[in-house]
Amino acid sequence: MKKHLLLGLLLLSSTGLWAQIDKFEKEIKAYESQDSLAMPAKNLRLFFGSSSFRLWKSFNQDMAAYPSINRGFGGSTLEEALYYFDRMVLKYQPAWVFMYEGDNDLAKGQSPEFIAQEFVEFSKRLKEKLPNTKLVIIAARPSLARIAMLDKQKDLNGRIQQIIAKEKGRFYIDMQSPFFRADGSLMDDIFVADRLHLNEKGYQLFVKQIHEFIQKHP
């Protein structure tokens, strides 16, 4: 009896977990439909992550000089990035993966330690499947809406930096310091009304950091 009860609880837990992840299935299928009409070339820069990529409206214009594809989806987390790895990373055979994840993970209550270990798993899977592909993690950035998470963001970013320092072909882009004024205050004119996502001025800072990295690592 106890055995059956435990199995039932595990099944319910698992079903709830995958249902939560599958909420992005519509977006993923939309990308797959787009690919069926015109599959991107291999060896591009793949931007893979959450809404900071998904809402990057000027992506094609901003990245015109650097052949890239954007596969940002939902308000995703590293858990979901791992779940869709084969369909949204492996199939593109990219030369570089630029990933923005971690911010939503913290907002959902996950610890910096746990998120850092998920990053390790993502990096490991990429190395196994695409050993020549380089991985760039873009630091969890601050926002007015999540200012209370700033210390946890810094903790997570520090852990990620320590991990990549030991790995070949792994890189980090600072997306924390550019959003603060010289007096240490967070800029308040770089967000849309929700105080979380970036406006055009915010994306100019975002793009500047990415361009500078690419120019150093052509």
Disulfide bonds with the S-S distance in Angstrom:
none
